[in-house]
Amino acid sequence: MIHSSRAQTWCRGQVTSIVRALSVALTLGAAAALFAAPAEPEGTFSIVARDPSTGELGMAVQSKALATGSRTITIKGGVAAIAHQSQSNPMYGTLGLELLGAGMSPQQALDLMLRGDEGRDTRQVAIVDAAGRTAVWTGSAALDWKGHRCGGNFCAQGNILTGPEVVQAIASTFEKSTGHLAERMLAALDAGQAAGGDARGTQAAAIVVAKPLAGSAGFGDRVIDLRVDDSRAPLVELRRLLNLFRSRQLVADATARLAEKKLPAAAEAAQAAREKSPENDEAWVVWAATELAAGRKASALEALRRAIELNPGNRRQLPKNRNLESLWGDPEFKRIMGP
């Protein structure tokens, strides 16, 4: 009897969730009918993916369209990553998360949304959920070349491409890659671009990775959220930003190891931070701190010179850095800091 009562409560909860999701669908559908303006075709290639070892969900995209990352990505850690492109309709993101959260599979959610969208033939939509299940749609009126390919824990898709080899390159590169999800997705986009990419050229790119409670200080779900809105080489710039992000993570690790008096580990992390992003002034500062802790003052001072070249604001901050306290009275340190 107790089990039966629990089952009834669970069923009522599921019904309530689905009704709420359908209410959102009706609201969004009505709003779209009243306010939707014709969207311009948006040539785009992208990948949505899941890392089963970490539970991360992600999407990476490139397009010859300004700020493509602002309107083609919907993602929620622990739920799904959803790409909505071609003539992008954000309904697929907002409603898709509601339907998936109510217990639908990606295919069930996509089928329901397509039935309610009069512009379905112009859309391209892909979903990967937290279980690695996928669903994808490429409308017949999306501009050629258009198509998609899904595999284990990912979907690759694109429109207005130079040919099918673009999506094939994205998919095969992702399948063969290892490492962090963000780097794997970006490598896949690089391969798609090398295969021809957007037939109109390049302009914008973005990458987002999400996981529950993985955001800053344990709040939110954004592991990585980087965008290049306007660039002649957006994937190159996106790679630079991702490397800078990883370098800053390594700086934080090196700083923590210094505080723990674990000098070899601190030095290793600081060196990796410099190599990952030589333009990151913070990496040079923490490298100076590890060199100073190892008794190599001259090397530490040289690293501080580089940090100031990269960011003159360090002249105000370094005299307050406790890891450099033994240098505060040093004449050469004072000279480097300036008046």
N, C-alpha and C positions, 0 to 999 in steps of 0.2 A: 504494500500500500504506500509506504514511504517512497519507494523507487518510482511508483506510478505518479505520485504527486510531484516529484521532482521533474519527471519527464514532461508532465503537463505544463509545469512552470517554464521549463526550457522551451517547449513548443510555443507557448504564448509569447515568450520573449523574442523568439525568432520571427513570429508573425508580426509582432509590433515593429521590429527592426525593418522588415521588408515593407510594411505599410509606410513607415516613415521614409524609407528610400524612394518608394514610388511617389509619395507626396512631393518629395524634392524633384523627382523626374517631371511631374506634371507642372510644377512651378517653373522649373527651368525651361521646359518645352514651351510653355505659354510665353515666357519672357523672350525666348528666342524667336518665336513667331511674330511678336510685336515689335521687337527692337533690332533684330538681326539685319545687318547691312551686308551686301555682297562682299565677300572676302576675295582678295587677290590670290591667285595660285602662289604657293610658297614651296619652291623646290628645296627639298630637305633630305638628308640621310641621317639615320639615327640608330641607336641600339638601346633597348631596355634589357636589364639583366639582373640576376640574383647571384650572390656568392653563397653557396650552401654551407661553407665552412664558417662564415662569420654572421650570416643572416642579413647582410647588407643588401639593399636594393639600390639600383642606380639607373641613370639614363645619361647618354651623351649624344650631342646633336651638332651638326654643322649645316649651314645654309647660305645661299646668296640672298639673304634677307636680313635687314637690320634687326638686331636684338632678338633673334629667333628663340633664344632660351627663355624669354619673358612670356611666351605664349604657347609653347609646344610641350612643356613638361609639367606633369602632376605626379607627385610622389608623397607617400606617407610610410615612414618606417614601420615594419611589421605588417603592412597591408599590401601595397602594390606600387609599382612604377607604371605610369601610363603615358604613352606618346600620342599626341593628337596633332597631326600635321596635314600637309596639302592645304586645303582651306580649313585651317585649324578651328575647331569648335571646343572651347574649354568645358562645355557640358560633359564631354566624355571623361574629363578628369574629375570634376566635382561629383557628378552622379556616379561615376564608376567606383570611386572610393566608398560611397554610401552603399551601393549594391554589394560590393565585395565584403564590406563590413557587416552586412546583413546576412552573409552566408552563401551568396551566389558564387559560382565558379567564374573565372574570367570569361569563358565562352558564353555562359548564361547572361552575364552582365552586358557583354558586348552585343549579343543578339538583341537584348531588350532595348538598349540604347539606339541601335541601328533602326529598329522598327519605328522608333519615335522621331527619327531625324529625316526630314524631307530632303536634306542635302547630303544624304549618306553616300551617294555615288561620287561626290567630290572629296570625300574624307580618306585619310589614312590613319588608322588607329592601331596601337599595339599595347598589350598588357602582359606584365609578368607579376605574379602575386608572391606572397611570402612563402608559399609551398613550392614555388618554381613552375607552377602551371601557367600556360600562355594562351593567348588568343590574339588574332590579328585580322585586320580588314584593310584591303586596298580597293577603293571605289573605282568603278569602270571609267568615271569621268575625270579622275586624277590624271595629270598630264604625263605623257611618256618621257623617258622610260620610267615605269613604275613597277614596284613589286616588293616582295618580302620573303624572308626565310626565317623560320623558327627552329630552335634546337633545344637541348637540355638547358633550362634556366635562362633562356634569352630569346629575343626576337630582333632581327635586323630588317630595316625597311627604308624605302626611299622613293622619291618621285622627282621628275624632271632631271633624271640622271643621264649620264652618257651611255649607260647600258647595264645589263644584268650583272656584269662583272663587278660592279661597285658593291652591291648587296652581297654577292658571293664572297668578295674579299673581306668585307666586314665580318661575316659569319665565320668563315674558315679561320681568320686570324684570332677571333675571340675564342673559338673552340680549342685552338692549339696553345693559347697563352696561359701563363701562370702568374701568381703574384696578387697584388691588391686589385680590387675590382675597378677602381678609378683608372689605374694604369692600363688594365686590360681593355677597358672600353675605349680609352683614348688611342691605344695602339690599333684597335679595330677601325676607328675613324680614320687614322692615318693611312691604313691600308685601303680603305674606301676611296680616300682622296687620291692616293697614288694610282688607283685603278681608273680614275676619271672624275669621280665626284659629281657634284652639281654641274649640269651642263652649262649653266650661266656664269659660273665662277664661284668665288668665295667672299664672305663678308663677316659672318658671325658664328659663334660656337659656344657651347655651354656643357657643363658636366655637373651632375648632382648625385650624391650618394647619401642614403638615409638609413637609419637604424634607430629603434626606440631608445630614448634616453642617452643617445650618443653625442648630442650636441655639446656646446660649450658649457663647462661646469656641470654636466649631466642633465642639462635642460634641453628640450627640443629633440629633434631627430636628425638634424643635418650633420653628417660626418664631413661632407665636402659640398660646397655650393659656389661654383665659379662660373663667370660669364665673360665672354668677349663680345661686345655688342657691335663693333665696327672696326674691321681690320682687313688689310690686304692678305694677311696670313693668319687667320684666326686660330687654326690648330697649333701653329707654332707659338702664338701668344698664350693659348690655353695651356700648352705644355710648360711654358715658362712659369705661369701662375701656379700650376700644380707642383712643379719642382720647388717653388718658393714656399708653398704650403707645407710640403714634406720637410723642407729645411727648417722651418719654424718648429715643427714637431720635434725634430732632432735637437734643436737648441733647447727646448724645454726639457728633453731627456738629459742632455748634457748638464744643464743647470741643476737638475735634481740629483744627478750622480755626484756633482761637486759638493752639494750640501751633505751628501752621505759619506763624503771623503773617499769615494770610489774613483780614484783618479784615472786608472786605465780605461774604465768604461766611459768616463766623462770625456776623455781625450778622443776615444773612438767615435763617440756621438758627435762631438764638435767637428772633427775632421770630416765625417760624413755630411754634416750640415753645410760645410764650406763647399764640398764637392757637388752636392745636390743643387746649390744655388750660390755661386760665387758672388752674386750681387747683393746677397742678404747681409747687411751690416751687422745684424744680431749674431750671425754665425761667426764673424770675425771677433766680436766682443767675447763670446764664450770661448773661442779658441785662445784668445789672449789670456783669459782667466785660467785655462788648463795649462798653458805654457808657463805662466807665472807660478802656478802651484807646483809645477815640475822643476822650478828653479831656473827656467830659461827666460830671464828678464828681457834680453835683447829681442828675442823672437816675439815676446808678448807686446813690447812697445811697437814693433813693426806691424803686428796685427791691429793694434789700436790706430795706427796711422791710416791703415786701409779702411777701418770702420768709419773714421772721420771723413775720408775721401768720399765714401759712399753716402754718408749721412752726416753733414756738419752739426746736426742737432746733438750728436754724441758728445760734443764738447761740453754741453751742459749736464749731460747725464752720467758720463763716466766718472767724474770726481765724486759721485754719490754711490758708485757700485761697490758694495762691500767685498766682492770677490777681488777687487783691485786695490783694496785698502792699503796694502804694503807699498803701493806706488804713489800714493797721494802726495808725499813729501819729496818725491824724486824730481830732480831738476829737469830731466829729459821728459818726464811725464807732463810736468807743468808747461814745458815749451810746446809740446804737442797739443796740449789743451788750448794754448793761446791766452791772450790777455782776458 
